[in-house]
Amino acid sequence: MKNGSPYPIGASITDTGVNFSVFSYHASAVELLLFDSDDAIQPSRIVALPPGTNRTSHYWHVHLAGIRPGQLYGYRMSGPYAPELGHRFDPEKILLDPYARAISTKNYQRSAAARFGGNIGVAAKSVVADLSIYDWEDDRPLNHPFSSTVLYEMHVGGFTRNTNSDVPAEKRGTYAGLVEKIPYLKDLGVTAVELMPMFQFDAQDAPAGLENYWGYSPMSFFAPHGGYSSHSDPLECLDEFRDMVKALHKADIEVILDVVYNHTAENGAEGPTLSFKGLDNRFYYMLSDDLSQYADYTGTGNTLNTNFSVVRRMIGDSLRYWVSEMHVDGFRFDLAAVLTRDQHGRPADDAPILWEIDTEPVLAGRKLIAEAWDPGGLYLVGSFAGDRWKEWNGRFRDDVRRFLKSDRNTVLNLRQRILGSPDIYTKQYQSPEQSINFVTCHDGFTLNDLFSFNEKHNEANGENNRDGASENDSWNCGVEGPTEDREVERLRARQIRNAVTLNLLSVGTPMLMMGDEVRRTQLGNNNAYCQNNELSWFDWSLCQTHADLHRFVKLLIQLRLRFVANRNGNFLSLADFVERAKIQWDGVHLCAPDLSADSHSLATTAYLADGGGFHLMINAYWEPLSFALPTVADDCGPWRRLIDTFQDTPLDFQEQGVETTDQSAYIVQPRSIVLLATGRC
């Protein structure tokens, strides 16, 4: 045994063994424990780290010869248990290494971690990993521009876990299972997958009898979630994750991780001690004024002290790791507004963590996406720090929903959302793709349920339907829930096509949610975080049941991306309108948009610089409306209908277009959208 080095942090392979290093300012004594198995009730070796020889500054370290990858280990920290001073040391508790690249939870019990005292036999354990042995086969980052990006938010496990998938049983719900379905993603046409949290999370952080499904309960910021591996060995999980990334890249699909750096699975004062609480509670978390409780800006019971130097460094190291060692293409930051808060929870204009991420050279070229709000009341959409961050645009979601259900005072806002929200993104450096446009995401109704339910139905979560948002801007089209009424079903199918059309024909970067393209339903549950079952999983039978919608979405994506390729990076619809074309706003009458409170219609015409153009007509009124059509130049040919969401498949989307009977006007049916093209479009 040697004293070791404070750097690098974590468990690092050397020529002769492993160097261990962990941070704790307030600990008085530290032990490193080695284990032969997950359920061992005694460590195989206990290594004390005397502060005189094995502590440098605030890092405790040791080098052990002969240790190999796969070694299980954990820490025990002695120090004051004085919540009134912010300290919660438990000298018997096994603690995870914050920098562990792999974690074993085979015998883990959250309840034991929540009790004061020992938990050796049922603790989660860190695993020594060697990341140097892997063949990336010349894998490189894809660096797709945002202008040619179509995001697909998806759940790694839920994508293939259903028994009606054609994925081999042993691969269902895993990284390897996702690889099996890459042809589906490629055929759909999406260019990037945004994977819901896949840091190792606490699946037991859920109401009794249920399981945390979404994964917004991180135990680690470096280890991939073992529950998504088809192998029981935590080291094989690392390879399986990298195999997935490499396979997606070969299919020209980027990998964006939904990362949770705002809180941990340790929750509040009554929550478990897994790592940070027992390592140095006062430094890792924002605490209340009396230090005995946790500041909660995340709605989970705790908030990471993200602008404290040690936490800031850990987040930066984590991001660099996922890019350099795991080859991911970018990140979506959950509740990113939390990252702007200082150590006392106050919003800061120049939060150090954000600028460090923004200027980090290892992250250059990688996509950075912010969920620019938090449950503590911060809403920073349009004003998030730096010039590289794109933002989930919650205003796009809300305004499109309200317009489609025919609310008053919605047309003026819809025009802004179609244009890329210039009323929100006012800075000169902000690109047309600044807005991540979405109508649905994991948090809330699916697209099918948005037009099938007026109220949330979360009873299965065990909280008496109190959880989840009560305001959803949804409309059930006349019947609450599933129905056999054909007219209601036709209306719902039309509204879904309308939502997808507005999303994919608007300036910005579109994001679709897993399964919306085939009308996946959660039966009205708008907070299915604890539903790891068929309620949340992708139902592959829907690909046949709703093949018409799948075709429509697929063709819309092709249309969008085709014009990206043909027009030097600008999208056909309204990005071209702004930069390379003459745009004309219309209503039912040319050059006379009705932006009044009682209006439910809008039209716009784009005359493209290289000839031809488009005319988009949107009718959210409950009666047909006759829209006047612009006159087209003789050499451009007649108006051809590409899209009419009122029509059933295949008439809803005609790839080559069909010449309209009347070139002076078009009757747009109730609650439907029509796109016409002329010339070479």
Secondary structure, 3 states (H helix, E strand, C coil): CECCCCCCCEEEECCCEEEEEEECCCCCEEEEEEECCCCCCCCCEEEEECHHHHEECCEEEEEEECCCCCCEEEEEEECCEEHHHCEECCCCCCECCCCCCEEECCCCCHHHHCCCCCCHHHCCEEECCCCCCCCCCCCCCCCCCHHHCCEEEECHHHHHCCCCCCCCHHHCCCHHHHHHCHHHHHHHCCCEEEECCCECECCCCCCCCCCCCCCCCECCCCCECHHHCCCCCHHHHHHHHHHHHHHHHHCCCEEEEEECCCCCCCCCCCCCCCCHHHHHHHHHECECCCCCCECCCCCCCCCECCCCHHHHHHHHHHHHHHHHCCCCCEEEECCHHHHHECCCCCECCCCHHHHHHHHCHHHCCCEEEECCECCCCCECCCCCCCCCCEEECHHHHHHHHHHHCCCCCCHHHHHHHHCCCCCCCCCCCCCHHHEEECCCCCCCCCHHHHCCCCCCCCHHHCCCCCCCCCCCCCCCCCCCCCCCCHHHHHHHHHHHHHHHHHHHCCCCEEEEECCHHHCCCCCCCCCHHHCCCCCCCCCCCHHHHCHHHHHHHHHHHHHHHHHHHHCCCCCCCCHHHHHCEEEEEECCCCCCCCCCCCCCEEEEEEEECCCCEEEEEEECCCCCEEEECCCCCHHHCCCEEEEECCCCCCCCEEEEEEECCCCCEEEECCCEEEEEEECCC
